[in-house]
Amino acid sequence: MVSTLLVIYGSNILGVIKKQIGGVPPFLRLTIFIIFCAFGFIFLTSFLTPLTIGVLHHVEVIWLPLIILVTFYIIRFLARKKGVI
């Protein structure tokens, strides 16, 4: 779920990063961009995945398949709205 959302909204995140480092010299800007792409998304995934798992642990087992299915339908809706699919 987390990785799918990062695929959908990754360009928005990178756009914010580009605006933040816009005034930096080109070589440093490229270095920061590469480092964020290499490690920033890994950090976001490794930070948000345990949070997602923690939330899902509080759900009763009987409701878990339904919640996961609805979540992926919402993600599908967001991807279509964004124009990814």
Secondary structure, DSSP 8 states (H G I E B T S, - for coil): -HHHHHHHHHHHHHHHHHHHTTTS-HHHHHHHHHHIIIIIHHHHHHHHHHHHHHHHHTS-TTTHHHHHHHHHHHHHHHHHHHT--
